[in-house]
Amino acid sequence: MKFISFLWSTVAALALCALLTPTVHAADKKDSMLRHVVAFKFKASASPEGIKKVEEAFRDLKKKIPQIAHLEWGINNSPENLNKGFTHGFILSFKSEEDRSAYLPHPDHKAFGALLGPLIEDVFVIDFWAKE
């Protein structure tokens, strides 16, 4: 009888924990945006004209790929000197992981990669659900 009492109290405690433990569901993400952060380090041989074409082509992706909810970009100006040679940052926002999944293999994104390839020394990408 003690065992059954212990078992029921354990089940009750686990059920209470499950109710009180926050979980992330797709519905919880509806007010959040999925951020896709990209940083470029260009080759020393990349011309200013070539870099300008990359900037324009990346910006144009917003017009060509409807799944991109928002796009911001800029050139590094941090005084900390911790950029490790990465000079350009882009932040794309998506409403869902499905939208990001449509963006990644999109033909216009692939064409952009072909333009970028010969000029890029390194790229850094990180994705996250934005929190406040």
C-alpha positions as CSV (number, residue, x, y, z in Angstrom):
1,M,0.0,0.0,0.0
2,K,2.9,2.4,0.8
3,F,4.3,1.7,-2.7
4,I,1.0,2.6,-4.4
5,S,0.7,5.8,-2.3
6,F,4.3,6.7,-3.3
7,L,3.6,5.9,-6.9
8,W,0.5,8.2,-7.0
9,S,2.4,11.0,-5.2
10,T,5.2,10.7,-7.8
11,V,2.8,10.8,-10.7
12,A,1.0,13.8,-9.2
13,A,4.3,15.6,-8.7
14,L,5.4,14.8,-12.3
15,A,2.1,16.0,-13.7
16,L,2.4,19.3,-11.7
17,C,6.0,19.8,-13.0
18,A,4.8,19.2,-16.6
19,L,2.1,21.8,-16.2
20,L,4.5,24.4,-14.7
21,T,7.4,23.8,-17.0
22,P,7.4,26.3,-19.9
23,T,7.6,24.6,-23.3
24,V,8.1,26.2,-26.6
25,H,5.3,25.4,-29.1
26,A,4.9,26.6,-32.6
27,A,2.1,28.9,-31.3
28,D,4.5,30.5,-28.9
29,K,6.7,31.5,-31.8
30,K,4.0,33.4,-33.6
31,D,5.0,36.7,-32.0
32,S,8.7,36.1,-32.5
33,M,10.8,36.3,-35.6
34,L,13.4,33.8,-36.7
35,R,16.6,35.7,-37.3
36,H,19.2,34.6,-39.9
37,V,22.4,36.5,-39.2
38,V,25.1,36.4,-41.9
39,A,28.5,38.0,-41.8
40,F,31.0,38.2,-44.7
41,K,34.8,38.4,-44.8
42,F,35.8,39.3,-48.3
43,K,39.1,38.3,-50.0
44,A,41.8,40.9,-50.1
45,S,41.5,40.7,-53.9
46,A,37.8,41.6,-53.9
47,S,37.3,44.9,-55.7
48,P,35.1,47.7,-54.2
49,E,32.9,47.3,-57.3
50,G,32.5,43.5,-56.7
51,I,31.7,44.1,-53.1
52,K,29.1,46.7,-54.1
53,K,27.5,44.2,-56.4
54,V,27.2,41.7,-53.5
55,E,25.6,44.4,-51.3
56,E,23.0,45.2,-54.0
57,A,22.4,41.5,-54.8
58,F,21.8,40.7,-51.1
59,R,19.4,43.6,-50.7
60,D,17.5,42.6,-53.8
61,L,16.8,39.1,-52.3
62,K,14.1,40.8,-50.2
63,K,12.3,41.7,-53.4
64,K,12.7,38.3,-55.0
65,I,12.0,35.9,-52.2
66,P,8.6,36.5,-50.5
67,Q,9.4,34.4,-47.4
68,I,11.9,37.1,-46.2
69,A,9.9,39.2,-43.8
70,H,12.6,41.8,-43.2
71,L,16.2,42.4,-44.2
72,E,18.7,44.8,-42.6
73,W,22.4,45.1,-43.4
74,G,25.4,47.2,-42.7
75,I,29.2,47.5,-42.7
76,N,31.1,47.0,-39.5
77,N,32.0,50.1,-37.6
78,S,32.7,48.6,-34.2
79,P,35.6,50.2,-32.3
80,E,36.3,46.9,-30.4
81,N,38.3,45.4,-33.3
82,L,36.8,41.9,-32.6
83,N,35.3,41.4,-36.1
84,K,38.1,39.0,-37.2
85,G,38.0,40.5,-40.7
86,F,34.3,40.2,-41.2
87,T,33.1,43.5,-42.6
88,H,29.5,43.1,-43.7
89,G,26.5,42.0,-41.6
90,F,23.0,41.0,-42.8
91,I,20.0,40.1,-40.7
92,L,17.1,38.4,-42.4
93,S,13.9,37.8,-40.5
94,F,11.5,35.0,-41.2
95,K,8.1,34.3,-39.7
96,S,8.6,30.5,-39.5
97,E,11.2,27.8,-40.0
98,E,9.3,26.8,-43.1
99,D,9.9,30.2,-44.6
100,R,13.6,29.9,-43.9
101,S,13.6,26.4,-45.4
102,A,12.0,27.9,-48.6
103,Y,14.6,30.7,-48.7
104,L,17.8,28.5,-48.4
105,P,17.4,26.5,-51.6
106,H,15.5,29.3,-53.5
107,P,17.0,29.8,-57.0
108,D,17.6,33.5,-56.3
109,H,19.5,32.7,-53.1
110,K,21.6,30.1,-55.0
111,A,22.3,32.7,-57.8
112,F,23.4,35.1,-55.1
113,G,25.8,32.5,-53.7
114,A,27.3,32.0,-57.1
115,L,28.0,35.8,-57.4
116,L,29.4,35.9,-53.8
117,G,31.6,32.7,-54.1
118,P,34.6,34.2,-55.9
119,L,34.8,37.2,-53.6
120,I,34.3,35.6,-50.2
121,E,37.1,34.4,-47.9
122,D,34.8,33.3,-45.1
123,V,31.1,33.5,-44.0
124,F,29.5,33.2,-40.6
125,V,25.8,32.3,-40.1
126,I,23.7,31.9,-37.0
127,D,20.0,31.6,-36.7
128,F,17.8,32.1,-33.6
129,W,14.3,32.9,-32.5
130,A,14.4,36.5,-31.3
131,K,13.5,37.0,-27.6
132,E,13.0,40.2,-25.6
